[in-house]
Amino acid sequence: MNTLKKFELMEKIVRELEDLQNSKQALIQKIAKIEVDNIELGDSRLEKDLPDIHQNLADNLDTISGILDYFAGKTQNFGDKNNVDALKEQEAINNATS
């Protein structure tokens, strides 16, 4: 895999991790709303299980955030080290003259 293709794949993974992070945040918000609604309802099963689900989602979100921070930094360093901007410009020139 050439350097530019590798960088583009790394950027794609960063975007997917960001999407995953946003999805987990949305799930946490939905669980929290259900927990609030259940305060009024008082269903014992929901009272028992929702806090565990909420905590597991929060733990997963923390893990995803850590991975995202790590991989976004790695992607940026790879791009800087390999002068990806210049590679993109050269590819655009090559494509224009082909």
Secondary structure, DSSP 8 states (H G I E B T S, - for coil): --HHHHHHHHHHHHHHHHHHHHHHHHHHHHHHHHHHHHHHH--HHHHHHHHHHHHHHHHHHHHHHHHHHHHHHHHHHHHHHTTHHHHHHHHHHHHHH-
